[in-house]
Amino acid sequence: MKRILTLGIVLLTVNSLLPAQEITFSETKFNWGTVREQDGNVSHDFRFVNTGDKPLTIKNIITGCGCTSSEWTEKAYQPGEEGIIRLVYHPQGRTENDINLVAEIYTNRAAKGVVTLEMAGKIKREPPSYSARYNPANGKRSQSPTYIPQDEYEQILERIREELYAKTTTQQADRATEKLLRSMLPEGKWSDLDYACFFRTNWEPVEHLKRLVTIAASYTDKQSRYYGNEVLYNAIRDALQYWVKQDPTCFNWWYNQISVPQTQASLLALMDAGQRKLPSEIRMPILKAMGERSDPRKWTGANKMDIAIHHLVRGCLLKNDSIVRVNADEIFYPVQIVANEGIQEDLSYHQHGPQLYIGGYGTVFVDNIVRMGNILNGTKYAMNPEKLTLFSNFIRNTYFNVFRSRYLDFSVTGRGVSRKGTLDYGDCAALFRNLQALDAKHAGEYADIARRFLTQEASYQRSDKNTMYHCSDYMLHNRQNYDFSLRTSSTRTNKTESGNGENLYGTYMSDGATNIRVNGNEYADIFPVWEWDRIPGTTLPAGEKRNPVDWGSKGTCTFTGGVSDGKYGVMTFKMDDYGVKAQKSWFMFDNEVVCLGSGIGSNVPTDIVTTVNQCHLDGNVWINTGKALRQATQGEFAFEQAPQWIWHDSIAYLFPQGNNIKLKMDRQKGNWAKINFNYPATEISMPIFNLVINHGQSPRNASYAYIVVPGINHPEKMKTYSCRHLKIERNDTEIQAVNNRKSGILQIVFFKPGTFDNEEIKVKALKPCVVQIKKSKGKVTDMQIADPQNQEKLKPGVDVIIL
């Protein structure tokens, strides 16, 4: 039975000042409730009105998945005219239990983004019945001959195969193979895969090839009980015939040019060692498609490498030296300092323009170099020593420093922040084994890092260092007891991107976001319940803001940057965006980070909030008001006069300035679909520690000061802790300055030329700058200065003078 489900429409009043074309829906979300698979298709009509003053046409509708289709009238809708878009869901043969679908509506609206329609619901299914055509018990295991590679092509392919076999135990692979074979249909496909799927992430058809890699591993692995089994061969042959005939295509180029050909490369490398070879009518079309659909020379960074890898495998299969040599060069080409995408001169990493991506694409870069470096090691295609030295420097001094234990800094993940498990990298045991083989000179250092990943001893053999990544507007402060990072953006760098329906609310992630970690997992998978207008470290108007632009946009700030001597650092950010102005600086020492804000003003009629932290609530919270010390487990607290300190999960927050503090400790609700429409909208909740400073509505020249003291593992230790060695010398619109008398470090931010004088030292800045001065026994021993406007290299004694 086919059902048509519709809702009524509330007619909309059209304003007198109309845009050229505008489409306005009565609703953009619909829930089908429970749908029974046996009842067949269900549909819903989304009604809209052309609320513009010119004709509106619907140019295309991308439903994302073959389980959904769309119907609309190809006509020009006149101003004020109503229309209908019908979306139809086809539940037959699907495997999901929850419906979470998005359709993108493309119209002729000038300079406007797409409109998304969302559909939800649940499915009641009948238990599937599978054919037993490909029963491995009907075949026999072959004898395992001795194999010796005859040339470097075969040596490389054998290494690729060994890598694939090592991904799981033989027993686990055989069990997976048996399950896949028993569920494969006679025509060489699986009923639970949607071969017409168009999702730009989680694209189902590629799973067909990945399943064949599993089966092919059992067919060619001499340790497998299915080695040389004719049933496996027939299944692989039939399934590849089905794939070649269907030739599925995704709307996301990455699947067509990277994921599919890389998976095909693995599959063909495995089958090249099979007792029976694939027939040429299957093998050659795949090799031809691998060669024609992508060219690594047209790409940069991680994308270049990903594409070159499958071309190199193709060259080995064809025994073509030219193909292998060219693509080996392309794989290792990104291991160099570049001005565009890739490793920057400060050893940060960029992808998709001048956008920080040490994680995400940076991880792809690292994994590819380690993998292919080992596979090609000892051959004439190996990476040269100069590139190995640079790569070793990048991975040891940048990449692994953004991890605390096995958890990544959320600021370096790009749009991947909206993916489940994106911060937890596990023990990375294979990566460390391969690194020790590839870069044996630093094997001991990799062993120390591996221990931090494996045992979660976050402080084990951790060095104290501070790095200013001026190419990326990012500062990283590493300590044995904690890690602290700061991410801004400027007219020189891109903000954190959204795209492919991912990171939909990450608008503010590059506006002074701080990452405070002691254990490492403080933010792991917190993001579906995050309040995205309360990103740690930021000063923002209340109210979440959906990211208006895909693929990153330049920042608006012209004054952000910092200075570092390698151990200590200070960074500043002069914000002027979203109707808010603020001058923000962070002063980073051994045991504390001092956070200052001044000149905070807004013309936005909503509260302006500086977020101290928003992380997982782990254990009790202790609050010292100066008059009383109390323990809190949940609830909301407001302090018109700031407490002396608040302690939670090995971090103390001190408030030397009497700001209006709000603390919320409760379960926050949300869902993954809100931030990434490739996930279901199932509601989840988590206990969250949410600490902010509220500046009120439309503040004028407001300020704040708080001190973060990580590594205080018990509130009792606050009885003996003192911050008297820290003095906030100034916090105004001209100068922000902090003096650490214990370490003899004075850090100053000059927002304009001026003079700092605390009666102990007098410093004159002839230009806006950031200054760090070290003193020992009353004498200046070191001075570091930087220009946050990134216009010139400033000189001590010339641009900054100690009087």
C-alpha positions in Angstrom: 0.0 0.0 0.0 1.4 3.4 -1.0 0.7 6.3 1.4 0.8 10.0 0.7 1.5 12.1 3.8 1.0 15.8 3.7 0.8 18.8 6.0 -1.1 22.1 5.6 0.7 25.3 4.8 0.5 28.6 6.6 0.4 31.3 4.0 3.2 33.8 4.4 3.0 37.6 4.2 5.3 39.0 1.5 7.2 42.1 2.5 7.0 45.2 0.3 10.8 45.1 -0.3 11.3 41.8 -2.0 14.5 40.0 -3.1 14.8 39.1 -6.8 14.0 35.4 -6.2 13.2 33.8 -2.8 11.8 30.4 -1.9 10.0 30.1 1.4 8.8 26.8 2.8 6.0 26.3 5.3 8.3 23.7 6.8 11.7 22.3 6.2 11.5 19.2 8.4 9.1 16.3 8.5 8.9 13.1 10.5 7.1 10.1 9.1 6.9 8.3 12.4 7.1 4.5 11.9 7.2 3.2 8.3 6.7 -0.5 7.6 9.0 -1.8 4.9 6.3 -4.1 3.5 3.9 -1.2 2.9 6.2 0.2 0.2 7.0 3.8 -0.6 6.0 6.8 1.5 6.0 10.4 0.4 5.6 13.9 1.7 4.8 17.2 0.0 6.9 20.2 1.1 5.0 23.4 0.1 6.7 26.6 -0.8 6.0 30.2 -2.0 8.0 32.4 -4.3 8.4 35.3 -1.9 10.5 37.3 -4.4 9.6 39.7 -7.1 11.0 37.7 -10.1 10.2 34.2 -11.5 11.7 31.3 -9.5 12.8 28.0 -11.0 13.9 24.8 -9.3 17.1 23.8 -11.1 17.9 20.6 -9.4 17.2 18.5 -6.3 19.9 16.2 -4.8 18.3 13.7 -2.5 21.6 12.3 -1.4 20.5 8.6 -1.5 18.9 6.2 -4.0 16.4 5.4 -1.3 14.8 8.8 -1.9 13.5 10.4 -5.0 12.0 13.8 -5.8 9.2 15.1 -7.9 8.6 18.8 -8.9 7.3 20.8 -11.7 9.8 22.3 -14.2 8.3 25.7 -14.6 8.8 29.3 -13.6 6.9 30.2 -10.4 5.7 33.7 -10.5 6.0 36.1 -7.4 3.5 34.9 -4.8 2.9 31.6 -6.6 2.8 28.4 -4.5 4.5 25.1 -5.4 5.2 21.6 -4.1 8.2 19.4 -3.9 7.4 15.8 -3.3 10.0 13.6 -1.6 9.5 9.9 -1.8 11.3 7.3 0.5 11.7 3.8 -0.8 12.3 1.5 2.3 12.6 -1.8 0.4 16.0 -3.5 0.7 17.4 -0.9 3.1 19.2 -1.7 6.3 18.9 1.4 8.5 16.3 1.5 11.3 16.2 5.3 11.5 15.4 7.6 8.6 17.7 10.6 8.5 17.6 12.1 5.1 18.5 15.5 3.6 17.5 16.9 0.2 19.3 19.9 -1.2 17.1 22.3 -3.3 19.0 24.3 -6.0 17.1 27.2 -7.5 17.9 30.2 -9.7 18.3 32.5 -6.6 21.3 34.7 -7.3 24.2 34.4 -4.8 22.1 32.3 -2.5 22.9 29.0 -0.9 20.9 25.8 -1.2 17.9 25.1 0.9 17.9 21.8 2.8 14.8 19.7 3.5 15.1 17.1 6.3 13.1 13.9 6.8 13.1 11.6 9.8 11.4 8.5 11.0 11.7 4.9 12.0 11.4 1.7 9.9 9.9 -1.6 10.9 11.4 -4.4 8.8 10.9 -8.0 7.9 13.9 -10.3 8.7 15.9 -10.6 5.4 16.4 -13.9 3.7 19.6 -14.6 1.8 20.6 -16.8 -1.0 23.3 -19.4 -0.4 24.6 -19.4 -4.0 28.1 -18.5 -2.8 28.6 -21.0 0.0 32.3 -21.3 0.6 31.7 -24.9 1.9 31.1 -25.9 -1.7 34.6 -25.1 -2.6 38.0 -26.5 -1.5 41.2 -25.0 -0.3 44.2 -25.1 -2.7 47.8 -25.9 -1.9 50.0 -22.9 -1.1 52.9 -22.6 -3.5 56.1 -20.9 -2.6 56.2 -17.4 -3.9 59.3 -15.2 -4.5 58.9 -11.7 -6.1 60.7 -11.6 -9.4 61.1 -7.8 -9.6 60.5 -4.6 -7.7 57.0 -4.4 -9.1 56.1 -7.7 -7.5 58.0 -6.8 -4.3 55.9 -3.6 -3.9 52.6 -5.5 -4.6 53.6 -8.2 -2.1 54.2 -5.5 0.6 50.8 -4.1 -0.2 49.2 -7.5 0.2 51.0 -8.2 3.5 49.8 -4.8 4.8 46.2 -5.8 3.9 46.5 -9.2 5.5 47.8 -7.6 8.7 44.8 -5.4 9.2 43.0 -8.3 11.0 43.6 -11.8 12.1 43.2 -14.6 9.5 40.4 -16.1 11.6 38.5 -12.8 11.8 38.9 -12.3 8.0 37.6 -15.8 7.2 34.6 -15.3 9.4 33.8 -12.0 7.7 34.3 -13.6 4.3 31.9 -16.4 5.0 29.2 -14.0 6.2 29.6 -11.8 3.1 29.5 -14.8 0.7 26.3 -16.2 2.2 24.6 -12.9 1.9 25.6 -12.1 -1.7 22.9 -12.3 -4.3 23.3 -14.4 -7.4 23.8 -11.4 -9.6 26.9 -10.4 -7.6 25.6 -7.7 -5.3 24.3 -7.3 -1.7 20.7 -6.4 -1.0 21.6 -4.2 2.0 23.6 -1.8 -0.2 22.0 1.1 -2.0 23.8 1.2 -5.4 22.0 4.4 -6.4 23.1 6.2 -3.3 24.3 9.8 -3.9 25.4 10.7 -0.3 28.5 12.8 -0.5 29.8 11.2 2.7 29.2 7.6 3.8 28.6 6.7 0.1 27.3 3.1 0.2 28.4 1.7 -3.2 32.1 1.8 -2.3 31.3 -0.7 0.4 30.7 -3.2 -2.4 34.4 -3.0 -3.3 35.6 -3.0 0.3 33.7 -6.2 0.9 35.4 -7.7 -2.1 38.8 -6.7 -0.7 37.9 -8.8 2.4 36.9 -11.8 0.3 40.0 -11.4 -1.9 42.2 -11.3 1.1 40.9 -14.7 2.2 41.2 -16.0 -1.3 44.9 -15.1 -1.7 46.2 -15.3 1.9 48.1 -18.6 2.3 47.1 -18.7 6.0 43.4 -18.7 5.1 41.3 -21.8 5.1 39.7 -20.3 1.9 43.0 -19.9 0.0 42.3 -20.6 -3.7 38.7 -21.6 -3.0 36.8 -21.5 -6.3 33.6 -20.3 -4.7 35.4 -17.1 -3.6 36.9 -16.6 -7.0 33.5 -16.9 -8.6 32.0 -14.5 -6.2 34.7 -11.9 -6.8 34.4 -12.3 -10.5 30.6 -12.0 -10.5 30.6 -9.0 -8.1 33.2 -7.1 -10.2 31.2 -7.8 -13.4 28.2 -6.3 -11.6 30.3 -3.2 -10.6 31.7 -2.7 -14.1 28.2 -2.9 -15.5 26.7 -0.5 -13.0 29.7 1.9 -12.8 28.2 3.8 -9.8 29.1 7.6 -9.5 29.0 9.8 -6.4 28.3 13.6 -6.3 31.4 13.9 -4.1 34.5 13.8 -6.4 36.6 12.2 -3.5 34.8 8.9 -3.9 35.2 8.8 -7.7 38.8 9.9 -7.8 40.2 8.6 -4.5 38.2 6.1 -2.5 37.0 3.9 -5.4 40.3 3.7 -7.3 42.3 3.1 -4.1 40.0 0.3 -3.1 40.2 -1.1 -6.6 44.0 -0.9 -6.4 43.9 -3.0 -3.2 41.6 -5.5 -4.8 43.6 -5.9 -7.9 46.9 -6.2 -6.0 45.4 -9.1 -4.0 43.9 -10.8 -7.0 47.3 -10.5 -8.8 48.5 -13.2 -6.4 45.5 -15.4 -6.8 45.6 -19.0 -8.2 43.2 -17.8 -10.9 43.6 -14.4 -12.4 40.7 -12.1 -13.2 39.6 -12.2 -16.8 40.9 -9.3 -18.9 37.3 -8.1 -19.7 37.0 -7.3 -16.0 40.6 -6.3 -15.1 41.3 -4.0 -18.0 38.2 -1.7 -17.7 39.0 -1.2 -14.0 42.6 -0.4 -14.8 41.5 1.9 -17.6 39.1 3.8 -15.2 41.8 4.0 -12.6 44.1 5.7 -15.1 41.5 8.0 -16.7 39.5 9.5 -13.8 42.1 11.3 -11.9 45.5 13.0 -12.3 47.7 13.6 -9.2 49.5 16.4 -10.9 46.4 18.6 -10.8 46.1 18.3 -7.0 48.1 19.4 -3.9 48.8 18.0 -0.4 47.0 14.9 0.8 44.7 14.7 -2.2 47.7 14.5 -4.6 49.2 11.6 -2.6 45.9 9.7 -2.3 45.5 9.8 -6.1 49.1 9.0 -6.9 49.0 5.8 -4.7 46.4 4.0 -6.8 48.2 5.1 -10.0 51.5 3.6 -8.6 49.7 0.3 -7.9 48.3 0.4 -11.4 51.8 0.9 -12.7 53.1 -2.1 -10.8 50.3 -4.3 -12.1 51.2 -3.2 -15.6 54.9 -3.4 -14.9 55.3 0.1 -16.3 58.4 1.9 -14.9 57.3 5.3 -16.1 53.9 5.1 -14.3 55.5 3.9 -11.1 58.3 6.4 -11.1 56.1 9.4 -11.9 53.6 8.5 -9.1 56.3 7.7 -6.6 57.5 11.2 -7.1 54.0 12.6 -6.8 53.5 10.7 -3.5 56.6 12.2 -1.9 56.2 15.6 -3.7 54.2 17.1 -0.7 57.1 16.5 1.6 58.5 20.0 1.2 57.9 23.5 2.5 55.3 25.2 0.3 53.4 28.5 0.2 50.1 27.0 -0.7 48.6 23.7 0.6 50.9 21.3 2.5 53.7 21.8 5.0 54.2 25.5 5.9 57.4 27.2 6.8 56.5 27.0 10.5 55.7 23.3 10.2 52.0 23.6 10.4 49.9 22.0 7.7 47.3 23.5 5.3 44.6 22.1 3.1 41.7 23.7 1.2 43.6 27.0 1.0 45.4 28.7 4.0 43.4 26.6 6.4 44.8 24.8 9.5 44.5 21.0 9.0 47.2 19.3 11.1 44.5 16.7 11.8 42.1 15.5 9.1 44.0 16.1 5.9 47.3 16.3 7.9 46.6 12.8 9.2 46.0 11.5 5.7 49.4 13.1 4.7 51.1 11.4 7.6 49.5 8.0 7.1 50.3 8.0 3.4 54.0 9.0 3.8 54.5 6.4 6.5 52.7 3.7 4.6 54.3 4.3 1.2 57.6 5.2 2.6 57.8 1.6 4.0 56.3 0.0 0.9 58.8 1.7 -1.4 61.8 1.5 1.0 64.8 -0.2 -0.5 63.5 0.1 -4.0 64.6 2.7 -6.6 61.4 4.5 -5.9 62.1 5.2 -2.2 61.8 8.6 -0.5 65.1 10.5 -0.5 66.9 11.3 2.8 66.3 15.0 2.6 62.5 14.5 2.5 62.7 11.9 5.3 64.5 14.5 7.5 61.8 17.1 6.8 58.9 14.6 7.4 60.5 13.4 10.6 60.8 17.0 11.8 57.1 17.7 11.0 55.7 14.5 12.6 57.8 14.7 15.8 57.7 18.5 16.4 54.2 19.3 15.1 51.9 16.4 14.4 52.3 14.4 17.6 52.3 17.5 19.7 48.7 18.2 18.9 47.8 15.0 20.7 47.2 14.6 24.4 47.5 10.9 25.1 45.7 9.5 22.0 43.3 12.5 21.7 43.6 15.2 19.0 43.2 18.9 19.5 39.7 19.7 18.1 41.0 23.0 16.6 43.2 21.2 14.0 40.5 18.7 12.7 38.7 21.0 10.2 35.2 20.0 9.4 36.0 16.5 10.7 35.2 17.8 14.2 31.6 16.8 13.4 32.4 13.2 12.8 32.0 10.5 15.5 35.3 9.4 17.1 37.3 12.1 15.3 39.4 13.0 18.3 40.2 9.4 19.5 42.9 7.9 17.4 43.3 4.7 19.5 46.8 3.3 20.1 48.0 3.8 16.5 50.3 0.7 17.0 50.8 0.0 13.3 51.7 3.6 12.6 54.4 3.6 15.3 55.8 0.3 14.1 56.1 1.6 10.6 57.6 4.9 11.8 60.3 3.1 13.7 61.1 1.1 10.6 61.1 4.2 8.3 62.8 6.6 10.6 65.0 4.4 12.7 67.1 7.3 13.9 64.3 8.4 16.1 62.9 5.0 17.0 63.2 5.7 20.7 61.3 8.9 20.5 58.5 7.1 18.7 58.4 4.4 21.4 57.9 7.1 24.0 55.0 8.7 22.0 53.5 5.2 21.4 53.5 4.6 25.1 51.4 7.8 25.6 48.9 6.6 23.0 48.8 3.0 24.3 48.7 3.5 28.1 47.2 7.0 28.2 50.1 8.2 30.4 49.7 11.6 28.9 52.8 13.1 30.6 55.3 10.3 29.8 58.5 11.8 28.4 56.6 14.9 27.4 58.7 18.0 26.7 57.8 21.5 27.7 57.5 23.7 24.7 55.6 26.5 23.1 55.1 27.1 19.4 53.6 30.0 17.5 52.4 28.8 14.1 52.3 32.2 12.5 51.2 30.7 9.1 48.1 29.3 10.7 47.2 31.8 13.5 47.6 29.0 16.0 49.6 28.7 19.2 50.3 25.3 20.9 51.5 25.2 24.5 52.8 21.8 25.6 53.5 20.8 29.2 54.0 17.6 31.0 50.9 18.2 33.0 48.7 19.7 30.4 48.3 21.0 26.8 46.7 24.3 25.9 46.1 25.6 22.4 44.7 28.7 20.8 43.1 29.1 17.3 42.2 32.4 15.6 41.8 33.5 12.0 42.8 36.5 10.0 42.6 38.0 6.6 45.6 35.8 5.9 44.0 32.5 6.9 40.7 30.6 6.4 38.2 29.9 9.1 37.4 26.3 9.9 35.3 25.0 7.0 32.0 23.2 6.6 31.1 21.2 3.5 29.4 18.0 2.4 26.9 18.6 5.2 29.6 18.5 7.8 30.4 21.0 10.6 27.2 22.9 10.1 27.6 25.0 13.3 31.4 25.4 13.4 31.1 29.1 12.5 33.0 30.3 15.6 35.7 27.7 15.8 38.5 30.1 14.6 37.6 33.1 16.8 39.9 32.5 19.8 39.0 28.9 20.5 41.1 27.4 23.4 41.6 23.7 24.0 42.5 22.8 27.6 43.5 19.2 28.2 45.0 17.3 31.1 43.8 13.7 30.4 43.2 14.3 26.7 39.6 13.2 26.4 37.9 16.3 27.8 36.1 17.0 24.5 35.9 13.6 22.9 32.6 13.2 21.0 31.1 16.2 22.9 30.1 18.1 19.8 26.5 17.0 19.2 25.5 18.5 22.6 27.9 21.4 22.5 26.4 24.9 22.7 28.1 26.2 19.6 28.0 29.8 20.7 30.0 28.8 23.8 33.2 27.4 22.3 36.0 27.6 24.9 37.9 30.8 24.8 35.6 32.8 22.6 33.7 36.1 23.2 30.5 35.9 21.2 26.8 37.0 21.1 24.5 34.4 22.6 22.9 32.3 19.9 24.3 29.5 17.7 25.1 30.5 14.1 25.0 28.1 11.3 28.1 28.2 9.1 27.0 30.4 6.1 29.8 29.4 3.7 31.1 25.9 2.7 34.8 25.2 2.3 36.1 28.0 4.5 36.2 31.7 4.2 38.9 34.2 5.1 38.9 35.7 8.6 38.2 39.4 9.2 40.9 40.1 11.8 44.0 42.1 10.8 45.6 42.0 14.2 46.3 38.5 15.5 49.5 36.6 16.2 52.0 36.0 18.9 55.6 35.5 20.0 57.3 32.5 21.4 60.8 31.6 22.6 60.1 27.9 22.2 59.1 27.4 25.8 56.8 30.4 26.7 54.5 32.4 24.5 51.8 35.1 24.3 49.2 35.5 21.6 46.6 38.1 20.9 43.5 38.5 18.8 41.8 41.8 18.1 38.3 40.7 17.2 35.8 42.7 15.2 33.1 40.4 13.9 29.4 39.3 14.4 28.7 42.8 15.8 31.3 42.3 18.6 34.6 44.0 19.3 37.1 42.6 21.8 40.8 42.7 22.4 41.9 39.3 23.7 45.3 37.9 24.8 46.6 34.7 26.3 49.8 34.6 28.4 51.3 31.1 28.7 53.7 30.1 31.4 54.8 26.9 33.1 51.8 26.2 35.3 49.2 28.8 34.3 47.6 30.5 31.3 46.4 34.0 32.0 43.5 35.1 29.8 42.6 38.8 29.4 40.0 40.6 27.5 39.4 44.4 27.1 37.5 46.9 25.0 34.5 44.5 24.7 31.7 46.2 23.0 28.6 45.2 21.0 25.7 46.7 19.2 23.9 43.3 19.2 20.8 43.2 21.4 21.8 40.0 23.1 24.1 38.8 25.9 27.8 38.8 25.0 29.5 35.8 26.6 33.1 34.8 27.1 33.4 31.1 27.5 36.0 29.8 30.0 35.4 26.2 29.1 32.7 23.8 27.9 33.8 20.2 28.3 32.7 16.8 29.7 31.5 17.0 33.3 33.8 14.5 35.0 33.3 14.2 38.8 32.5 16.9 41.3 33.1 20.6 41.1 34.5 22.7 43.9 33.7 26.4 44.3 35.6 28.8 46.6 33.7 32.0 47.0 36.2 33.4 49.5 33.6 33.0 52.2 32.8 29.4 51.7 34.1 26.3 50.0 31.4 24.0 48.6 31.1 21.0 46.5 28.7 20.9 43.6 27.6 18.0 41.4 24.9 19.5 39.1 22.7 22.5 38.6 23.2 26.1 37.6 25.0 28.8 39.5 25.3 32.5 38.9 27.8 34.7 40.6 27.5 38.5 40.3 30.8 38.7 42.1 33.2 36.1 40.8 34.3 33.3 43.1 38.0 33.1 43.9 38.3 29.8 42.0 36.4 26.9 40.6 37.9 23.5 40.3 36.9 20.7 38.0 38.6 17.6 36.6 42.2 18.6 37.5 41.8 22.2 36.3 41.4 25.3 38.4 39.9 28.5 37.1 40.8 31.6 39.0 39.0 34.9 38.7 41.1 37.9 39.8 38.5 40.3 38.3 35.0 40.6 39.6 33.1 39.4 36.5 29.6 38.0 36.3 30.2 34.2 36.3 27.7 31.6 35.2 28.3 27.9 35.8 26.0 25.2 34.4 26.6 21.5 35.3 23.8 19.4 33.8 23.0 17.1 30.9 23.0 18.9 27.6 20.9 17.3 24.7 21.6 17.2 21.0 22.1 15.0 18.1 24.8 14.3 15.5 22.5 15.2 12.6 22.4 18.8 13.7 26.1 19.3 13.0 26.6 16.7 10.3 23.5 15.7 8.3 25.2 12.3 7.3 24.3 11.0 10.8 21.0 10.1 12.4 19.0 12.6 14.4 18.7 10.3 17.5 18.8 12.4 20.6 21.7 12.0 23.0 22.6 13.7 26.2 25.8 14.1 28.2 26.7 15.8 31.5 28.6 19.0 30.6 30.7 21.5 32.5 29.8 24.9 31.1 31.6 27.9 32.6 31.2 31.4 31.1 31.6 35.1 31.9 28.5 37.1 31.0 29.1 40.7 29.9 25.4 41.5 29.5 23.6 43.0 26.5 25.3 45.6 24.4 28.3 46.1 26.7 30.6 49.1 26.3 34.3 48.7 27.1 33.8 45.6 29.2 36.7 43.4 30.2 37.6 40.1 31.8 40.4 38.3 33.4 40.7 34.6 34.4 43.6 32.3 35.0 43.6 28.6 33.9 45.7 26.3 36.2 45.7 22.8 34.7 47.2 19.8 36.4 45.8 20.4 39.9 44.7 16.8 40.4 42.7 17.4 43.7 40.9 20.5 45.1 42.8 20.1 48.4 45.9 21.2 46.5 44.3 24.6 46.0 44.9 25.2 49.7 48.6 25.5 49.1 48.5 27.0 45.6 49.2 30.7 45.2 49.2 32.8 42.1 50.9 35.8 43.8 53.8 35.5 41.4 51.5 36.5 38.6 50.6 40.1 38.2 48.2 41.5 35.7 50.0 44.8 35.0 47.5 46.2 32.5 44.3 45.2 30.8 42.9 48.0 28.7 42.5 49.0 25.1 46.1 50.1 24.6 48.1 47.5 26.5 47.6 44.1 28.0 50.5 42.8 30.1 51.3 40.1 32.6 54.4 39.7 34.8 55.5 36.3 36.0 57.9 37.1 38.8 58.8 33.4 39.5 60.1 32.8 35.9 61.2 36.4 35.3 59.0 36.8 32.2 57.1 39.9 31.3 54.7 39.6 28.3 53.1 42.7 26.8 50.7 43.3 23.9 50.8 46.8 22.5 47.6 47.4 20.5 49.1 50.8 19.5 52.5 52.5 19.9 53.0 53.4 23.5 55.0 53.0 26.7 54.7 50.4 29.4 56.1 51.4 32.8 55.6 49.3 36.0 58.4 51.1 37.9 60.6 48.0 37.5 61.0 48.3 33.7 60.1 50.8 31.1 59.3 49.5 27.5 58.6 51.8 24.6 57.0 50.3 21.4 57.1 52.4 18.3 54.7 50.1 16.5 51.8 47.8 17.6 53.4 44.5 18.6 53.7 41.6 21.0 56.7 41.5 23.3 58.2 38.9 25.7 61.1 39.9 28.0 63.1 37.6 30.2 65.0 38.9 33.2 67.5 37.3 35.4 69.0 38.9 38.5 67.5 42.2 37.4 69.0 42.1 33.9 67.2 41.6 30.6 68.6 38.3 29.1 66.3 37.9 26.1 63.6 39.8 24.2 61.2 38.4 21.6 58.9 40.7 19.5 56.5 40.0 16.7 54.1 42.0 14.5 50.5 40.6 14.8 49.6 42.4 11.6 52.2 40.3 9.9 53.5 43.2 7.9 57.2 43.4 8.9 59.9 41.8 11.0 60.3 43.9 14.1 63.7 44.4 15.7 64.6 44.8 19.4 66.3 48.0 20.1 64.8 49.6 17.0 61.0 49.0 17.1 60.9 48.1 20.8 63.2 49.9 23.2 63.9 49.3 26.9 64.3 52.7 28.5 
